[in-house]
Amino acid sequence: MFRYHAPIVMLLALLQPGTGDAGQYIEGPVMAEVVRVIDGDTVLVEAMPWPDHRINTYVRLRGIDTPELKSSCPAFREAARKAQDQLKSLMSDQQQVELTEISGDKYFGRVVATLVLADGRRPAELLLEQGLAEPYKGNAKTRHDCPSG
């Protein structure tokens, strides 16, 4: 009976904060429904890793960083709103998305994953192409001074 619990425990361990590293991930795909866009690089999803099982988790889009909505700089807050609005637009008609390359994240109980839309597009890549995000590989964020003006 307990042998069936091992795969579940391993998946849940990967979904816990701080447990994943660059070499540990679930290849996927895991189907998910987007519950809400949090900001330009994070969404709340209801993931469906097994039949009849659903897990709500925050997903940081792999490979990008967008400005923070709570920045003290008005220009950064505006850039953050633009990124968030674009991500909301991309998610607006999606019934389901796929999560791949899923790993743990060091902050706030999120996972990091590549999110793929039904038509194969990847929002992270689209945000990069539109200049609404910067590449991010888990290193320290690039510090930018607030533009005056």
C-alpha positions as a printed Julia matrix, in Angstrom:
149×3 Matrix{Float64}:
  0.0    0.0     0.0
  2.73   2.5     0.91
  4.67   1.94   -2.31
  2.07   4.03   -4.18
  2.75   7.03   -1.98
  6.43   7.36   -2.93
  5.89   9.05   -6.33
  3.41  11.47   -4.78
  5.8   12.36   -1.98
  8.62  12.93   -4.49
  6.47  15.28   -6.61
  5.26  17.21   -3.58
  8.85  17.54   -2.35
  9.75  19.22   -5.64
  6.83  21.59   -5.25
  8.0   22.78   -1.83
 10.05  25.98   -1.55
 13.79  25.64   -1.66
 13.87  21.94   -2.53
 14.55  22.25   -6.23
 17.89  22.99   -7.77
 18.94  23.51  -11.35
 19.33  19.75  -11.88
 16.04  18.62  -10.3
 12.84  19.04  -12.22
  9.79  17.3   -13.49
  9.9   17.23  -17.27
  6.12  17.38  -17.65
  3.89  18.24  -19.22
  1.5   18.85  -16.35
 -1.82  20.3   -17.42
 -3.06  23.32  -15.46
 -5.79  25.91  -15.45
 -4.75  29.51  -14.84
 -6.59  30.85  -11.8
 -5.08  34.33  -11.76
 -2.17  36.36  -13.09
 -0.22  37.68  -10.11
  2.26  39.93  -11.91
  4.26  39.91  -15.13
  6.16  36.72  -14.36
  3.99  34.79  -11.9
  0.62  33.05  -12.2
 -1.53  31.05   -9.81
 -2.6   27.76  -11.38
 -4.64  24.73  -10.53
 -2.34  21.96  -11.7
 -3.57  18.47  -12.52
 -0.58  16.16  -12.01
 -2.69  12.96  -11.74
 -6.26  12.04  -12.68
 -8.78  13.55  -10.26
 -6.07  15.47   -8.34
 -5.67  19.23   -8.38
 -3.02  21.35   -6.7
 -3.07  25.14   -6.47
  0.4   26.6    -6.75
  2.13  29.78   -7.83
  4.26  29.4   -10.96
  7.16  31.7   -11.76
  7.71  31.75  -15.52
 11.06  30.16  -16.25
 13.73  32.38  -17.76
 12.31  35.87  -17.24
 12.09  38.67  -14.71
  9.67  41.6   -14.86
  9.6   44.79  -12.8
  7.89  44.65   -9.41
  4.38  46.07   -8.93
  5.41  47.31   -5.46
  8.51  49.15   -6.66
  9.14  52.56   -5.12
  9.88  53.86   -8.62
  6.78  55.03  -10.56
  8.37  54.12  -13.91
  9.07  50.55  -12.71
  5.51  50.21  -11.36
  4.16  51.29  -14.76
  6.43  48.81  -16.55
  5.25  46.11  -14.12
  1.6   46.92  -14.88
  2.28  46.68  -18.64
  3.91  43.25  -18.22
  1.06  42.07  -15.99
 -1.56  43.36  -18.45
  0.15  41.6   -21.36
  0.34  38.32  -19.44
 -3.35  38.67  -18.52
 -4.14  39.23  -22.19
 -2.2   36.1   -23.18
 -4.02  34.05  -20.54
 -7.52  35.46  -21.13
 -8.79  32.79  -23.52
 -6.77  29.82  -22.28
 -8.79  26.9   -20.93
 -5.67  24.91  -20.09
 -1.94  25.43  -20.26
  0.99  23.04  -19.97
  3.76  23.28  -17.42
  7.11  21.73  -18.32
 10.58  21.8   -16.71
  8.98  22.19  -13.29
 11.27  22.75  -10.32
 11.11  24.17   -6.83
 11.75  27.85   -6.2
 13.49  29.48   -3.27
 10.77  32.07   -2.63
  7.22  31.92   -1.3
  6.43  28.3    -2.07
  6.34  28.82   -5.83
  7.52  26.5    -8.54
  9.46  27.6   -11.59
  8.2   26.23  -14.89
  7.98  26.79  -18.59
  4.36  27.66  -19.33
  3.07  26.69  -22.78
 -0.23  27.94  -24.21
 -2.61  25.67  -26.14
 -1.28  27.03  -29.45
  2.34  26.29  -28.47
  3.34  29.86  -27.67
  5.4   30.53  -24.54
  4.42  33.7   -22.68
  7.91  34.15  -21.23
  9.4   34.32  -24.73
  6.67  36.7   -25.91
  7.26  39.06  -22.96
 11.0   39.04  -23.72
 10.37  39.79  -27.41
  8.1   42.7   -26.49
 10.69  44.2   -24.14
  8.44  43.69  -21.1
 10.79  41.25  -19.37
 14.49  40.62  -18.96
 16.25  37.26  -19.18
 16.65  35.64  -15.76
 18.62  32.53  -14.84
 18.2   32.53  -11.07
 21.13  34.81  -10.39
 20.92  38.15   -8.6
 18.59  40.59  -10.28
 20.13  43.42  -12.23
 19.72  46.65  -10.3
 18.43  49.58  -12.3
 18.2   53.16  -11.12
 14.82  54.8   -11.34
 14.7   57.02  -14.43
 14.12  60.64  -13.52
 11.71  62.66  -15.35
